[in-house]
Amino acid sequence: MPPSQRVLFEQFYKKAVALGAKKGKKLGKDIYNLLCQQTLMICSYQEVMHKEYGHSAFFGIYIRVPYNGKDYIIPGSLLVSLHYFLDKRPLLIF
């Protein structure tokens, strides 16, 4: 059985707070709010080294996209820089 969404997010949040308590908590709350706004499900979480974003969190997600009065569910990804914290905006990839 795959890990729950809560477990996947907690892995990210613990890492963000460990890198910097004040900025890490803010980053965690901002990403949590972003995920709650558009995301139906977190499928996966891993840490990656990105060329531009440095040490980053990579979430596999499903996103709800309203279009012409209907809701569409599409797979996507969310890339969040752990290295630069708030200097680099989170990147949603569809």
N, C-alpha and C positions, 0 to 999 in steps of 0.2 A: 504494500500500500504506500503510495507517495506521501511525503510529508504534507501536513496541512498548511493552508495559507498563513496562518498565525505563526507557525514554526519558521516558515521561509522568511517572513518579514522580520521576526525576532532576530534571525541570524544577521540580517542587514543592519538592524538598529543597534545591536550590540557592537558590531564592528565600527559603525559610525561614531558611537559614543566613546569607544575605546581610543579612537584617533583624536578626539577633542571633545570634551564633555559639553561645553556650551554650544559650539557650532554643530556638533554631532546631534544633540537633542533637537536643535532647530531644523537641521537637515532631515532628520527622521520624521518630525511632525509634518514638514512640508511635503515630503514624499508620500507619507500616509494619506494626507488630504488629497493629493493628486490621484493616488490610487483609488481612493473612495469615490471620487467624482466620476470617473469614467471606466474603471476596471471592474469586471465581473469576477475574475478569478486570476490569482497568481499561480502559474503552472510550475515555474522553476526559478531558482536563484543561484547565481554563482558569481564569484569574484574573478575579474579578468584584468589584464593589462592592456589598455587601449592606447593607440599611438597619440591621440590628441588629448584624451581625458585622463590619462595616467591610470592609477589603480582605481578600478571602478566596480560598481555593483551592476549586474546584468539580470533583469527580471524577464522571464517569459510570461506574457499575460494575454488575456482575452479582453477586448475592449468593446463597449457598447457604443455604437455610432448611430445616432438618429439621422434619418434621411427620408425626405418625402413622406413624413408621417409614420414611418416604420422604423423599428430598431433592428440594426444589423449587428451581428456578433462577428468580430474579425480578430484573428491572432495578431499579436504585436509584441514589441519588446520595449523595455524601458532601460536606458543606460544612465547611471548616476555616478558622477565622479566622486570617489571617496578621497582622492588626493587633493583636489582643488576646492572641495566643499562647495561654497556658494559662488565661486568665481566662474564656474562653468554651469550653464543651465542644463537641467535634465533633458535628455533627448528621447522622444517617443518615436519609434520606428514601426511603420505598418507594413 
